[in-house]
Amino acid sequence: MKRALVGLAALALLPLAPVTRAASAPGLLAGASVVDATWHVGASAGQYASTQDPSLAAEWDPNLQHVKNAASYGVASRLSVRALVLRNPGQPPVALVKDDNYLSQDMLVRRAAQILAADGSEVTYDHLLVSATHDHNSPYYATPAAGVWLFQDAMDLRMLEYQARAIAQAVRQAE
C-alpha cells in the first residue's frame, strides 16, 4: 500500500501539460559531390607520355592540344574532382577539394574562387582548400611554371579554365 501511495504522489508531482523543449540549433552541416574532370583525348597522357616526333612525318595536331608530348589515343582512367563542403551555422562554409591533377597550384584555386563568387557561392578563396592527387597519368597543362613543362607539356588556358570550372561545379553541388 505504501508503494502505491508513493507512486501516486510521484504522479501528482508531474506536470499535466506536455514538456516542450526549445528547438536546438542544427550542428555541423556537410555536403559532398563528385564531378568528372577528364580532359579530352588528344592531349598527352601526362608525365608518362612519349615525346612528340619532331619530324614532318609526325601527326599534325590542328587543335594544338599538345606541344612537347605525343597525343593520347584514349583515356587510361577518368579524372575527377571531389568536394566536401562543411558549414557550422552562422559561419562561412569551408570547402575541401580533391582533384586528380599532377600538382596543386594557386592560380587554379583563385580562378575557381572567381567562378564561385560569380555564381553566388558563399565559399570564398580563403575557405577553399584544394589538394591534388599527384596523378602522373593526368595531362597537366594548367601551370605557367616552365620547370613543370620538362615533365608535362606547355600551358593551355583552355585546360586551366576547364579544371577551374570542374572545381567550382563540385563545390557548388556540395554546397
CORTA-V655127 format. One record per backbone hydrogen bond with DSSP energy under -1.0 kcal/mol. CO is the residue of the C=O (numbers start at 1). NH is the residue of the N-H. If there is no record, write none. Layout:
co->[CO & CO]
nh->[NH & NH]
This chain:
co->[1 & 2 & 3 & 4 & 5 & 6 & 7 & 8 & 9 & 29 & 31 & 33 & 35 & 40 & 43 & 45 & 46 & 50 & 55 & 61 & 68 & 79 & 80 & 81 & 82 & 83 & 84 & 85 & 86 & 87 & 88 & 94 & 95 & 96 & 97 & 98 & 99 & 99 & 101 & 101 & 105 & 106 & 107 & 108 & 109 & 110 & 111 & 112 & 113 & 114 & 115 & 116 & 117 & 124 & 125 & 127 & 129 & 131 & 136 & 141 & 147 & 148 & 148 & 156 & 157 & 158 & 159 & 160 & 161 & 162 & 163 & 164 & 165 & 166 & 167 & 168 & 169 & 170 & 171]
nh->[5 & 6 & 7 & 8 & 9 & 10 & 11 & 12 & 13 & 87 & 85 & 83 & 81 & 43 & 72 & 48 & 49 & 70 & 58 & 64 & 52 & 37 & 100 & 35 & 98 & 33 & 96 & 31 & 94 & 29 & 91 & 86 & 129 & 84 & 131 & 82 & 101 & 133 & 134 & 135 & 109 & 110 & 111 & 112 & 113 & 114 & 115 & 116 & 117 & 118 & 119 & 121 & 120 & 127 & 128 & 95 & 97 & 99 & 47 & 156 & 150 & 151 & 152 & 160 & 161 & 162 & 163 & 164 & 165 & 166 & 167 & 168 & 169 & 170 & 171 & 172 & 173 & 174 & 175]
